Amino acid sequence: MDIGENVRRIFKEMVLPELGKIQEENHKILAILELTNKRLDDVNTHLADQSRRIDDTNKRIDDVRTELTTRMDKMHSDLVRRIDANNTRIDEFFTTAATKEAQAAMDRRIIFLERDVAEVKQRMAA
C-alpha cells in the first residue's frame, strides 16, 4: 500500500489545498454575486419608482391638458359669439347708413320735383 499512501499524500499535499482555494474563491464569488443581486434589486426598485413618478406626471399633464382644452373651447365659443354680434352690428350700421343715404337722395329728388311742379303751376297760372 505504499503506492496508495503516496497517492493519498500527493492528493493531500497538492489537490486538497487547490480545492480549498477553489472553495474560498467560490465563497468570494457567491458574496459578490449576492451583493450584485442586491444592487440589481435596488436598481429595479428605483426604476419602478421612477416609472410610477412618470405615470403620475403624465396623469397630471393629461388633467391640465383637459382643463386647458375646456377653457379654450369656452373662450373660442365666447369669441365667436362676440364676433357674430359685432358683425350683426356692422351689418345694421351699413344698412342704416345705406337707408339714410337713399332717403337723403329721395329727399333731394322730392325737392327738385316740388320745384318743378311749382314752376309748372306758375307757368299755368300765367
Secondary structure as the mmCIF struct_conf table of DSSP 4:
data_model
#
loop_
_struct_conf.conf_type_id
_struct_conf.id
_struct_conf.beg_label_comp_id
_struct_conf.beg_label_asym_id
_struct_conf.beg_label_seq_id
_struct_conf.end_label_comp_id
_struct_conf.end_label_asym_id
_struct_conf.end_label_seq_id
HELX_RH_AL_P HELX_RH_AL_P1 ASP A 2 ILE A 10
HELX_RH_PI_P HELX_RH_PI_P1 PHE A 11 VAL A 15
HELX_RH_AL_P HELX_RH_AL_P2 LEU A 16 ALA A 125
#
